[in-house]
Amino acid sequence: MDQLLVALDVDTGDRALALAKSLRGVAGGFKVGSRLFTAEGPSIVRALVEQGDKVFLDLKFHDIPNTVAGAVESAAALGVWMVNVHASGGSEMMRAAADTASRAHTRPIVIAVTVLTSMTEAALDETGVLLSPLEQATKLAALAQEAGLDGVVASPQEVAAIRRRCGDRFTIVTPGIRGAAAPAGQGDDQARTRGPAEAIAAGATYIVVGRPIIAAPDPRAAAEAIARLRP
């Protein structure tokens, strides 16, 4: 299923590579986030890319424009397929990311994180954001599109509104996938979730699934069960 991206949120490169090997042909690509990248560094990205995998580098760059531009340049040099920044960094920062990506030898898809799937309206209010998660995510998606980014990361609960606002060609990457085929794991902290078929039906371009697959007794069987749930 090309739309299924598996989050390799594990501690070692050996475990990540073993998972990737077992999931090829089911997963459309693999997400490398802060946990694995901090443990293994750029070498794990290179190893996956060299094996022909699509790598979504999920480090959520959020800094001054020049620093983010440099980070995107380094990510592109690693051969990543997709990379993200935080939309809350603002238009100038996102434009710097988009402009840098456009000059890369092989241009990665650049997307922006809107509102983390763990955040509720109360959590947003705590940080001074007086909009609901739906309102804030949609606002930031429009800002990212205006800044020249290819898409956003948003919870499944905001996908339909963002699709209406930003159109059919805008990439929407959706974590927070839960349901019968993707049950919550121990210590699950996702607040705004839906099932895989619901997310795709709402307009998600890609769904990201981690713990329900990688913590399953048979990760490939778990991934295949999710892949079968097409709308």
N, C-alpha and C positions, 0 to 999 in steps of 0.2 A: 504494500500500500504506500504509494509515493507520498501521501499526505501525512503519514505517521513518522514523527521524529522522536527517537528514543533518547531520553536524558541519561547520559552515562555518569550519574552522580554517585561515583564510587571512589575509593581511596587510592587505588593503585592503577598504573598503566596496564599491568598484566590482566587485572580483572576487567578493565574497560575493553581491551583488545579481544579478550575471550568472549565478552558479551556481544561486541560488534560482529565477530565471526559467526556466532550462533544466530544472530538476528538479520544477517544479510539476506535479501530476498523478501523480507517481510517489512522491515523498516525502510523508509525512503531516505533517511539520514540520521545523524547522531548529534546530540547537543553536548558540548563540552562547557561546563560551567565553572564557577569559582572553586568548588571543592576539588575536582579533578585537576584543574589547571594549576591550582596552588600546590598540589602534591607533586605533579609531574612536569609542569611547565610546558613550553612550546613543543617539546619532543613528542608528546602524545598527539597533538594536532597533526604534526608532520607524519607520524606513523599512520594515522587514519587516512589522511589525504593520499599518502603514497599507496595505500591499498584500494584507492578509488572511491572512498566514502565521501559523501557530502557532509561537511562539518559546519554546524551552527555554533559559532563561538559566542557564548552567552556570558559576557563579562560586564555588560551594562555600563559602558564607559560614561562617566559623568564628571566633567572637569572643565577647565577653561578651553575655549575653542582650539587653540594651538596644541594643547596636550591631547585632546581627543582626536584631532587630525592625525597626530603622530601615532596614536594607538591604532587607528583604523588603517593607516599605512602599513604598520607592522603586521596587523592581522591579514591584510591582503597579501603580503609577502609570504605568509605561511600557507596560502592557498585555500583559505576558508571560503566556503560557499555563501555563508551569511554571518553577519555580525550585528550587535546591537549597541545602542546608546540609550541614555535616559532622556525622554522627551522633556522632562522638567528642567533639563539644562538650558532650554530655550532655543529660539530660532537660529541665532548666530552659531551656536555650538553644533546644531544639527546640520546647518549648511556647510560648515567646515568638514563634517564627516562625509556628507554627500559629495562635496567637491573633491576631496581626497580620494574617495573610492572611484570616482569617475576617471581619475588619472592612473589607476592601477593597471598593470598589464592584463590581469584578469579581474574584472570588476566584481566584488562581492555584493550581494544584496545587503542593503543597510536598512535596519528597522529600528524603531524607537519603543522603549517600554513606556506604557501609559500609566496604569495603576497596578501595583503588584497584587497578585491574586489573593494574598493573605490579608489585604487591607479592607476594612469595613468603613462605613461612613463615619463611625466614631473615631477610627484611627486617622482618617483624613482630617477630620476636624481638629484632632490633637496637634496636627502639623500646620494648622492655619489654613487648610483648604476647606472652604465652606460649601463645596459642591458635593453631590453624591458621586459614588464611584462611576456610575454610568455617565453623568454629565462631565466629570473630569476626564474620563477616558476618551470620550467623543471629542471634547475640546482639544486635548493633546494630540489626538489622531489627525485632526484637521490641521493643527500647527505643524506636525511632522510632514504632512503631505505638501503644505505650502513651502516648507523648507527644502523640498526636493528629495525626501527619503522615500524608499520603496514601500514602506508599510510600517506596521506596529505590532507590538505584543499586547494582547488584551485578554481578559478573562472571557470565557464563553458567554457570560451574561451581557457583555457589551458588543459582541460580534455583529449582531443584526443592525444595531444603530450605527456602528462605524461603517458597515458595508453600505448602508443607505447614504451616509454622509460623504463617503470617500470614493464610492464607485467600484465597479467590478474588477478593475485592474490593480487595485491596492492590495498588497499582501497583508494578511492578518494571521499572525501566529498565536495559537491559543494553548496556553497551559491550563492547569486547573481542571483536568479531565478526570472525572470520577463517574461511578455508576456500577452496574452489575458486572460489566466486563473489565472495569478499572476501579476496583474498590480502594477506599482510603487505607493507607498503611498506618503502622504504629507511629504516633507523634505527628500525624498529619496536621498541617497548619494552613491548608487551603480554605478560604472562606467563600469564594465565589466560584462555584463549580457547576458543571453539567456533564452529561454523558458524551462519548465521542460522536455518535450519530447526530445528536442534537447540535453539537458545535459545528459540524460540517454542514448540516442542513441550514443553520443560521448564517453561513457564509464564511466560515474559517477556511483559509487556504491550507494551513498545516495545523495539526494538533501535536502537542508535546506531552509525552507520557514518560514518567520516570519510575517512581516506586511501585506502581501496580504491575510493571513489567520486570524491572531488575530485581525486585525482592520476591518475585514469585518462585515457587519450587521449579517451574519449567518456564523460563522467560520467553522462549520462542512460542510455546503454546499460548501464553498470556497475550503476546503480541498478535498472534494469529486470530485470537478471539476478538480483539479490538478491531483488527483490520477487516473482519467480516461484518462489522456493524456500520455498513454504509447506509446513508439515508435513502 
